[in-house]
Amino acid sequence: MVVKTWKQAKQLRLERSSPCGTYTGIIDPGVNYFVLQLEKLGAVTHYSCEGHPNGFYVSFLSPITTALMVKYCGYFAVEIENCAGLINGEAAYYWRISLPAANRTEKDKVRTLSLAAAAWTRNMGPVKTNELIPVQPKQKAKSK
């Protein structure tokens, strides 16, 4: 499956484990697109949250070149959290992407995440994956 948009990725279920492997579960659908793109670039995602209007974030481990690619696309604040060692002989750091404080409403957040995903697709290409499971439509409760 090729995933090109944030809205398309949000409709899918993506399962991930915590960094220490103590928890495995479905991640928030609003971070799916960005987690998949970061993993495609070789980053290791650690924590993520779709959050409230200004609470969206994804933490990941990668070389600075990956973080610069993300920064180049715009829309997110990209912050260094900690130095972690080497990945393929290149210095690796823990990074965090988050939405700027201007995204105060849910409508603003949705618009910004959609635009950010479009910029990522233009600059990094679509994501190809077979591991996604479509979200099943909610069944209506039967009337008595």
C-alpha positions in Angstrom: 0.0 0.0 0.0 1.2 3.5 -0.8 0.4 6.2 1.8 0.5 9.7 0.4 -1.6 11.8 2.8 -2.0 12.4 6.5 -5.8 11.7 6.2 -5.2 8.4 4.5 -2.6 7.3 7.1 -4.9 8.4 9.9 -7.5 5.8 8.7 -5.1 2.9 9.4 -4.0 1.1 12.5 -0.2 1.0 13.2 1.2 -1.1 16.0 4.5 -0.2 17.7 6.4 -1.2 20.9 7.9 1.1 23.5 11.7 1.5 23.3 12.3 -1.0 26.1 9.8 -3.4 24.7 7.5 -3.4 27.7 4.5 -2.2 25.9 3.0 -2.9 22.5 -0.1 -1.3 21.2 -1.8 0.8 18.5 -0.3 4.3 18.2 -2.5 7.4 17.9 -3.8 7.6 14.3 -2.7 11.2 13.9 1.0 10.3 14.2 0.9 7.4 11.8 2.0 9.2 8.7 5.0 10.9 10.4 6.1 7.7 12.2 6.1 5.8 8.9 8.1 8.5 7.1 10.6 8.7 9.9 11.1 5.0 9.9 11.5 5.0 6.1 14.3 7.5 6.6 16.0 5.1 9.1 14.9 6.9 12.3 13.8 4.9 15.3 10.6 6.3 16.8 10.3 6.2 20.5 7.3 8.1 21.8 4.4 9.9 20.0 1.1 11.5 20.8 -1.6 13.0 18.6 -2.3 15.1 21.6 -4.6 18.0 22.1 -4.5 21.0 19.7 -1.0 21.9 20.7 0.1 18.6 22.2 1.2 16.7 19.0 4.7 15.3 19.1 6.9 12.4 17.9 10.3 11.6 19.5 12.8 9.7 17.5 16.5 8.7 17.3 18.3 9.6 14.1 21.4 11.3 12.7 21.2 15.1 12.3 20.7 14.7 8.5 17.3 13.2 9.1 16.3 16.0 11.5 17.4 18.6 8.9 15.2 16.9 6.3 12.3 17.2 8.6 13.1 20.9 9.5 13.5 21.7 5.8 9.8 20.6 5.1 8.6 23.2 7.7 5.5 23.1 9.9 7.2 21.5 13.0 9.5 22.7 15.7 12.4 20.3 15.6 14.3 20.0 18.9 17.3 18.0 20.0 16.6 16.1 23.2 19.8 14.2 23.9 22.9 12.6 22.2 22.6 8.8 21.9 25.7 7.5 20.2 26.2 6.3 16.6 23.9 4.9 13.9 25.9 3.4 10.9 28.9 5.4 12.1 27.1 8.7 12.2 26.3 10.6 15.4 22.7 10.0 16.5 20.5 12.1 18.6 17.1 12.0 20.2 14.9 14.5 18.4 11.3 15.7 19.0 9.0 17.2 16.5 6.0 19.2 17.7 3.5 21.7 16.5 4.1 25.4 17.2 1.9 27.0 19.8 -0.1 28.8 17.0 -2.1 25.5 16.4 -4.5 26.1 19.3 -7.7 24.6 17.9 -8.4 21.1 16.6 -9.2 22.6 13.2 -5.8 24.3 13.1 -4.0 21.1 14.1 -5.7 19.0 11.4 -4.9 21.6 8.7 -1.3 21.9 9.8 -0.7 18.2 10.0 -2.3 17.7 6.5 -0.1 20.4 5.0 3.0 19.0 6.8 2.3 15.5 5.4 1.9 17.0 1.9 5.3 18.7 2.3 6.9 15.5 3.5 5.5 13.6 0.6 6.8 16.2 -1.9 10.3 16.2 -0.3 10.6 12.5 0.8 8.2 10.6 -1.4 5.2 8.5 -0.4 5.4 5.7 2.2 5.1 2.1 1.0 4.1 -0.4 3.6 2.2 -3.7 3.9 1.9 -3.7 7.7 -1.1 -1.4 8.1 -4.4 -2.7 9.1 -7.5 -0.7 8.1 -9.6 0.6 10.9 -12.8 -1.3 11.1 -15.9 1.0 10.9 -17.7 1.3 14.3 -20.9 -0.8 14.4 -24.1 0.9 15.5 -25.7 -0.4 18.6 -28.8 -2.5 17.9 -32.1 -1.0 18.9 -34.2 -2.9 21.4 
